[in-house]
Amino acid sequence: MDKVDGHGLRVLLVEDEFLICMMMADALTARGFEVRTAANARDALAHLTCGEPCDVLLTDLNLGPG
């Protein structure tokens, strides 16, 4: 696998499965990304509208309620 370097890019990770979210967040952080997480669409929208920058949005396609 090629090495990936996030160079401090800010990722918003939206995933409703806690263990998957933590595994992905750890992997992204280890590769240099700054990761923020949201467990549902409502929390993700709140993050996106609060003014905190986000370079990449990585989201689950089958989010549960919210």
C-alpha positions, 0 to 999 in steps of 0.5 A: 500500500502506498503511504498517505500523508494528510499534511494536516488536512481537516477531515469530518468523518460521519459514521454512526457505528462507534467502533468503525468510526474510531478505527477510521479516525485512528487510521486517518490521524496516524496518516497526518489528518486532523479528524473530527467525528460526527455520529449522524447527519444532524451533528455533521451539519452543526459542525459544517455550519459552526465555522470550523474549517473542513477540507474533506467530508468522509461519510457513511452512506447508510446513516441511521436516524438523525 
